[in-house]
Amino acid sequence: MGTFLDDFIWGVSSSTYQIEGGWDADRKGSRIWDNFTHTPGNNVKNNDNGDVACDSYNKWEEDLNILRALRVKAYHFSISWSRIFPKGTIDSVNTNGVNYYNQLIDGYVAWSLMDNFEWLNGYSVKFGLFQVDFNDTNRAWTARASARYHTEVISDNGIEVHIGFLLCNKK
């Protein structure tokens, strides 16, 4: 078996429909998978659905404790936009959904789609919400104007948020 470099980071990932459950909890809107799996004759084996799934929506604290016990350093998770915007519009913001995801990112770094492209191509000055200084041994992250702008837009629409919702500081 091979060895890993000292700075290798083990991570895990999840997908909302497969783990969250809570399909109609706290005003969450319906999503395409909810509609599909609740439609008779949908050809899903045993008429299964994600209504409960792993119940991470209700067991998020337990899930984070498991990640900490496993010493997971990176957690890639998706966001159910129907949990944040139940009616699909900005005026339907569900603060319960926002709070749920804020709790999940506690201690983990979330990044934008553009930052994910940068992982593929190496960080550059062109994209992303944060600039990473690779000359600094601590890999300091500096919020760009776009990170501040996104935070401001979300805040202006009635959601109390800090840059951490978009990208939290490494702990």
VEXVO-463482 format. One line per 2 residues: their letters; for each residue x, y, z of N, C-alpha, C. Coordinates in nm, 2 decimals. Atoms other than C-alpha are relative to their C-alpha. Example, Ala and Ser with C-alpha at 12.3 -4.5 7.8 and 13.67 -1.06 7.14 Angstrom:
<pts>
AS) 0.09,-0.12,0.00,1.23,-0.45,0.78,0.09,0.12,0.00; -0.09,-0.11,0.00,1.37,-0.11,0.71,-0.08,0.11,0.08 $
</pts>
This chain:
<pts>
MG) 0.08,-0.12,0.00,0.00,0.00,0.00,0.09,0.12,0.00; -0.08,-0.12,0.01,0.13,0.34,-0.09,-0.02,0.09,0.12 $
TF) 0.02,-0.10,-0.11,0.18,0.63,0.15,-0.04,0.13,-0.06; 0.04,-0.13,0.04,0.04,0.97,0.14,0.09,0.11,0.06 $
LD) -0.08,-0.11,-0.05,0.22,1.30,0.18,-0.07,0.05,0.13; 0.05,-0.05,-0.13,0.18,1.47,0.52,-0.11,0.10,-0.02 $
DF) 0.10,-0.10,0.01,-0.03,1.74,0.38,-0.12,-0.04,-0.09; 0.11,0.05,0.07,-0.27,1.51,0.20,-0.13,0.02,0.08 $
IW) 0.12,-0.02,-0.08,-0.63,1.59,0.30,-0.11,-0.10,-0.05; 0.11,0.09,0.03,-0.89,1.32,0.32,-0.13,0.07,0.01 $
GV) 0.13,-0.07,0.00,-1.25,1.43,0.25,-0.11,-0.10,-0.03; 0.12,0.08,0.03,-1.60,1.30,0.21,-0.09,0.09,-0.08 $
SS) 0.10,-0.08,0.07,-1.89,1.41,0.00,-0.14,-0.06,0.02; 0.14,0.05,-0.01,-2.27,1.38,0.00,-0.08,0.08,-0.10 $
ST) 0.10,-0.07,0.08,-2.57,1.48,-0.20,-0.13,0.02,0.07; 0.12,-0.03,-0.08,-2.88,1.64,-0.06,-0.11,-0.10,-0.01 $
YQ) 0.11,0.09,0.00,-3.14,1.40,-0.19,0.03,-0.13,0.06; -0.04,0.13,-0.06,-2.95,1.09,-0.08,0.02,0.01,0.15 $
IE) -0.02,0.00,-0.15,-2.89,1.21,0.28,-0.09,0.08,0.08; 0.08,-0.10,-0.08,-3.11,1.50,0.39,-0.13,-0.05,0.06 $
GG) 0.14,0.03,-0.05,-3.46,1.36,0.42,-0.07,0.13,0.03; 0.07,-0.12,-0.03,-3.69,1.62,0.58,-0.06,0.06,-0.12 $
WD) 0.05,-0.04,0.13,-3.86,1.64,0.24,-0.10,0.11,0.01; 0.10,-0.10,-0.02,-4.14,1.86,0.37,0.01,0.08,0.13 $
AD) -0.02,-0.07,-0.13,-3.99,2.00,0.69,0.03,0.15,-0.02; -0.04,-0.15,-0.01,-3.97,2.37,0.77,-0.02,0.07,-0.13 $
RK) 0.04,-0.07,0.12,-4.15,2.49,0.46,0.09,-0.03,-0.13; -0.08,0.03,0.12,-3.90,2.32,0.21,-0.10,-0.01,-0.12 $
GS) 0.08,0.02,0.12,-4.04,2.34,-0.14,0.03,-0.13,-0.07; -0.01,0.13,0.07,-4.08,2.05,-0.37,0.11,0.01,-0.11 $
RI) -0.10,0.01,0.10,-3.80,1.95,-0.60,-0.03,-0.10,-0.10; 0.03,0.09,0.11,-3.79,1.75,-0.92,0.00,-0.15,0.05 $
WD) -0.01,0.14,-0.05,-3.69,1.43,-0.74,-0.12,-0.03,0.09; 0.12,0.02,-0.09,-3.97,1.47,-0.48,-0.12,-0.03,-0.09 $
NF) 0.11,0.02,0.09,-4.22,1.50,-0.77,0.01,-0.13,-0.07; -0.01,0.13,0.07,-4.08,1.21,-0.96,-0.02,-0.12,0.09 $
TH) 0.02,0.12,-0.08,-4.06,0.97,-0.67,-0.14,-0.01,0.06; 0.14,0.00,-0.05,-4.41,1.06,-0.55,-0.10,-0.03,-0.11 $
TP) 0.09,0.03,0.11,-4.56,0.99,-0.89,-0.02,-0.15,-0.02; 0.03,0.14,0.02,-4.73,0.65,-0.92,0.05,-0.05,-0.14 $
GN) -0.05,0.05,0.12,-4.57,0.43,-1.18,0.13,0.05,-0.05; -0.12,-0.07,0.04,-4.24,0.61,-1.18,0.12,-0.10,-0.03 $
NV) -0.10,0.10,0.02,-4.04,0.28,-1.21,0.11,0.00,0.10; -0.10,0.01,-0.11,-3.85,0.34,-0.89,-0.02,-0.13,0.08 $
KN) 0.02,0.13,-0.07,-3.79,0.00,-0.73,-0.06,0.02,0.14; 0.07,0.00,-0.13,-4.02,-0.06,-0.43,-0.07,0.14,0.03 $
ND) 0.05,-0.14,-0.02,-4.16,0.30,-0.49,0.07,0.08,0.11; -0.08,-0.07,-0.10,-3.87,0.42,-0.27,0.01,0.15,-0.04 $
NG) -0.02,-0.14,0.02,-3.81,0.79,-0.23,0.10,0.05,0.11; -0.10,-0.06,-0.10,-3.58,1.03,-0.03,-0.07,0.08,0.11 $
DV) 0.07,-0.07,-0.10,-3.84,1.15,0.21,0.07,0.01,0.13; -0.07,0.00,-0.13,-3.64,1.04,0.51,0.15,-0.02,-0.03 $
AC) -0.14,0.02,0.04,-3.31,0.92,0.34,0.08,-0.04,0.13; -0.08,0.03,-0.12,-3.04,0.92,0.61,-0.04,0.10,0.11 $
DS) 0.05,-0.09,-0.10,-3.23,1.19,0.80,0.10,0.10,0.05; -0.10,-0.10,-0.04,-2.94,1.43,0.80,-0.05,0.13,0.04 $
YN) 0.06,-0.13,-0.04,-3.17,1.72,0.82,-0.03,0.01,0.15; 0.03,0.00,-0.14,-3.27,1.62,1.17,0.12,-0.05,0.08 $
KW) -0.11,0.06,-0.07,-2.94,1.44,1.26,0.13,0.07,-0.04; -0.12,-0.07,0.05,-2.69,1.71,1.13,0.11,0.00,0.11 $
EE) -0.10,-0.01,-0.10,-2.52,1.74,1.47,0.07,-0.14,0.02; -0.05,0.14,0.00,-2.47,1.36,1.49,0.10,-0.02,-0.12 $
DL) -0.08,0.02,0.12,-2.34,1.36,1.13,0.14,0.08,0.02; -0.12,-0.08,-0.02,-2.09,1.64,1.21,0.10,-0.06,0.10 $
NI) -0.08,0.06,-0.10,-1.97,1.46,1.52,0.07,-0.12,-0.05; -0.07,0.11,0.07,-1.90,1.15,1.31,0.11,0.05,-0.09 $
LR) -0.11,-0.06,0.09,-1.70,1.36,1.06,0.12,0.04,0.09; -0.11,-0.05,-0.09,-1.50,1.51,1.35,0.07,-0.13,0.06 $
AL) -0.06,0.12,-0.05,-1.44,1.16,1.50,0.09,-0.07,-0.10; -0.08,0.06,0.11,-1.31,1.04,1.17,0.11,0.09,-0.05 $
RV) -0.11,-0.10,0.03,-1.09,1.35,1.15,-0.01,0.04,-0.14; 0.02,-0.05,0.14,-1.24,1.45,0.81,0.04,0.14,0.00 $
KA) -0.04,-0.14,0.01,-1.08,1.77,0.70,-0.07,0.07,-0.11; 0.07,-0.07,0.11,-1.29,1.84,0.39,-0.13,-0.07,-0.02 $
YH) 0.13,0.06,0.01,-1.66,1.79,0.34,-0.07,0.08,-0.12; 0.07,-0.05,0.11,-1.82,1.85,0.00,-0.15,-0.04,0.00 $
FS) 0.14,0.04,0.00,-2.20,1.87,0.02,-0.07,0.10,-0.10; 0.08,-0.08,0.09,-2.47,2.00,-0.21,-0.11,0.07,0.08 $
IS) 0.10,-0.07,-0.07,-2.74,2.24,-0.13,-0.13,-0.02,-0.08; 0.13,0.01,0.06,-3.11,2.18,-0.20,-0.06,0.14,0.00 $
WS) 0.05,-0.14,0.02,-3.22,2.52,-0.34,-0.14,0.01,0.04; 0.14,-0.01,-0.03,-3.58,2.43,-0.28,-0.02,0.01,0.15 $
RI) 0.01,-0.01,-0.15,-3.50,2.42,0.10,0.03,0.15,0.03; -0.03,-0.14,-0.02,-3.37,2.78,0.07,-0.10,0.09,-0.06 $
FP) 0.10,-0.08,0.07,-3.61,2.92,-0.19,-0.12,-0.10,-0.03; 0.11,0.10,0.01,-3.93,2.70,-0.14,-0.09,0.03,-0.12 $
KG) 0.08,-0.03,0.12,-4.12,2.88,-0.42,0.08,0.03,-0.12; -0.09,-0.02,0.11,-3.82,2.92,-0.64,0.02,0.15,-0.03 $
TI) -0.02,-0.14,0.02,-3.81,3.30,-0.60,0.07,0.06,0.12; -0.08,-0.06,-0.10,-3.59,3.53,-0.40,-0.09,0.05,0.12 $
DS) 0.09,-0.05,-0.11,-3.89,3.66,-0.20,-0.06,-0.11,0.08; 0.05,0.12,-0.08,-3.96,3.31,-0.07,0.11,-0.06,0.09 $
VN) -0.11,0.05,-0.08,-3.64,3.28,0.13,-0.04,-0.07,0.13; 0.03,0.08,-0.12,-3.66,3.01,0.40,0.12,0.01,0.09 $
TN) -0.11,-0.01,-0.09,-3.44,3.11,0.69,0.04,-0.13,0.07; -0.03,0.13,-0.06,-3.47,2.76,0.84,0.10,-0.08,-0.09 $
GV) -0.09,0.07,0.10,-3.30,2.62,0.52,0.14,0.07,0.01; -0.13,-0.07,-0.01,-3.03,2.89,0.54,0.07,-0.04,0.13 $
NY) -0.06,0.04,-0.13,-2.97,2.81,0.91,0.05,-0.14,-0.01; -0.05,0.14,0.01,-2.94,2.44,0.83,0.13,-0.01,-0.07 $
YN) -0.13,0.01,0.07,-2.66,2.49,0.58,0.11,0.08,0.07; -0.10,-0.07,-0.08,-2.49,2.75,0.80,0.06,-0.10,0.11 $
QL) -0.05,0.09,-0.10,-2.47,2.48,1.07,0.09,-0.11,-0.06; -0.09,0.10,0.06,-2.32,2.23,0.83,0.14,0.05,-0.03 $
ID) -0.13,-0.04,0.04,-2.04,2.45,0.72,0.09,0.04,0.11; -0.08,-0.04,-0.11,-1.92,2.52,1.07,0.12,-0.09,0.01 $
GY) -0.13,0.07,-0.01,-1.56,2.43,1.07,0.05,-0.06,-0.13; -0.04,0.05,0.13,-1.55,2.33,0.70,0.01,0.12,-0.10 $
VA) -0.01,-0.10,0.10,-1.46,2.53,0.40,-0.09,-0.03,-0.12; 0.08,0.02,0.12,-1.72,2.57,0.13,0.05,0.10,-0.11 $
WS) -0.05,-0.09,0.10,-1.63,2.73,-0.20,-0.09,0.00,-0.12; 0.09,-0.02,0.12,-1.79,2.85,-0.52,0.03,-0.09,-0.11 $
LM) -0.02,0.09,0.12,-1.83,2.66,-0.84,0.12,0.05,-0.08; -0.12,-0.05,0.07,-1.56,2.88,-1.00,0.12,-0.05,0.08 $
DN) -0.11,0.05,-0.07,-1.33,2.78,-0.72,0.03,-0.14,-0.02; -0.02,0.14,0.03,-1.39,2.42,-0.80,0.07,-0.02,-0.13 $
FE) -0.07,0.01,0.13,-1.28,2.48,-1.16,0.15,0.03,0.03; -0.13,-0.04,-0.03,-0.97,2.64,-1.01,0.08,-0.12,0.06 $
WL) -0.07,0.12,-0.05,-0.89,2.31,-0.82,0.06,-0.08,-0.12; -0.04,0.07,0.11,-0.87,2.15,-1.16,0.12,0.06,-0.07 $
NG) -0.10,-0.07,0.08,-0.65,2.41,-1.32,0.11,0.07,0.09; -0.09,-0.08,-0.09,-0.46,2.55,-1.02,-0.06,0.14,0.02 $
YS) 0.06,-0.13,-0.03,-0.56,2.87,-0.85,0.06,0.11,-0.09; -0.05,-0.11,0.08,-0.53,3.18,-1.06,-0.06,0.13,0.05 $
VK) 0.06,-0.13,-0.05,-0.61,3.55,-1.02,-0.13,0.03,-0.07; 0.12,-0.04,0.08,-0.91,3.53,-1.26,-0.13,-0.03,0.07 $
FG) 0.13,0.05,-0.04,-1.18,3.33,-1.08,-0.01,-0.02,0.15; 0.02,0.04,-0.14,-1.33,3.24,-0.75,-0.04,0.12,0.09 $
LF) 0.04,-0.10,-0.10,-1.46,3.42,-0.44,0.12,0.04,0.08; -0.11,-0.03,-0.09,-1.13,3.40,-0.26,0.13,-0.01,-0.08 $
QV) -0.13,0.02,0.05,-0.77,3.45,-0.36,0.08,-0.08,0.10; -0.09,0.08,-0.09,-0.53,3.19,-0.21,0.14,0.04,-0.03 $
DF) -0.14,-0.03,0.01,-0.18,3.30,-0.14,0.09,-0.12,0.02; -0.07,0.12,-0.01,0.03,2.99,-0.22,0.15,0.03,0.04 $
ND) -0.13,-0.04,-0.05,0.35,3.18,-0.12,0.00,0.00,0.15; 0.01,-0.01,-0.15,0.22,3.19,0.24,-0.02,-0.15,0.04 $
TN) 0.01,0.14,-0.04,0.27,2.85,0.42,-0.13,-0.03,0.07; 0.13,0.02,-0.06,-0.07,2.91,0.59,-0.11,0.00,-0.10 $
RA) 0.10,-0.01,0.11,-0.24,2.94,0.25,-0.11,0.09,0.03; 0.10,-0.10,-0.04,-0.41,3.26,0.35,-0.10,0.02,-0.11 $
WT) 0.11,-0.03,0.10,-0.75,3.32,0.18,-0.04,0.15,0.02; 0.05,-0.14,0.00,-0.85,3.68,0.10,-0.13,0.01,-0.08 $
AR) 0.13,-0.01,0.07,-1.21,3.75,0.01,0.01,0.10,-0.11; 0.00,-0.09,0.12,-1.24,3.91,-0.33,-0.13,0.09,0.01 $
AS) 0.12,-0.09,0.00,-1.49,4.18,-0.41,-0.13,-0.09,-0.03; 0.12,0.09,0.04,-1.72,3.90,-0.56,-0.06,-0.06,0.13 $
AR) 0.05,0.06,-0.12,-1.74,3.73,-0.22,-0.08,0.10,0.09; 0.07,-0.11,-0.07,-1.83,4.06,-0.05,-0.13,0.03,-0.07 $
YH) 0.12,-0.03,0.08,-2.08,4.13,-0.33,-0.11,-0.10,0.03; 0.10,0.11,-0.02,-2.26,3.79,-0.30,-0.06,0.01,0.15 $
TE) 0.05,-0.01,-0.14,-2.28,3.83,0.08,-0.09,0.12,0.02; 0.08,-0.12,-0.01,-2.42,4.18,0.04,-0.14,-0.02,-0.07 $
VI) 0.13,0.03,0.07,-2.69,4.06,-0.21,-0.09,-0.09,0.08; 0.08,0.09,-0.09,-2.80,3.78,0.02,-0.05,0.08,0.12 $
SD) 0.05,-0.07,-0.12,-2.81,4.01,0.32,-0.10,0.11,-0.04; 0.10,-0.10,0.04,-3.00,4.28,0.13,-0.14,-0.06,-0.03 $
NG) 0.13,0.06,0.02,-3.27,4.02,0.06,-0.05,-0.07,0.13; 0.06,0.04,-0.13,-3.34,3.97,0.43,0.06,-0.12,0.07 $
IE) -0.07,0.11,-0.07,-3.10,3.69,0.52,0.12,0.05,0.07; -0.12,-0.04,-0.07,-2.85,3.75,0.79,0.10,-0.10,-0.03 $
VH) -0.11,0.09,0.05,-2.53,3.61,0.65,0.13,0.07,0.01; -0.14,-0.06,0.00,-2.16,3.66,0.68,0.07,-0.08,-0.11 $
IG) -0.08,0.06,0.11,-1.90,3.57,0.42,0.01,-0.15,0.03; -0.01,0.15,-0.04,-1.88,3.23,0.61,-0.11,-0.08,-0.07 $
FL) 0.10,0.08,0.07,-2.21,3.12,0.44,0.05,-0.04,-0.13; -0.05,0.03,0.13,-2.04,3.15,0.11,0.13,-0.07,0.00 $
LC) -0.13,0.05,-0.01,-1.70,3.06,0.22,0.05,0.03,0.14; -0.04,-0.02,-0.14,-1.60,3.01,0.59,0.15,-0.01,0.01 $
NK) -0.14,0.00,-0.02,-1.26,3.06,0.72,0.04,-0.14,0.05; -0.05,0.13,-0.05,-1.05,2.75,0.78,0.02,0.00,0.15 $
K) -0.02,0.00,-0.15,-1.04,2.64,1.14,0.11,-0.10,0.03 $
</pts>
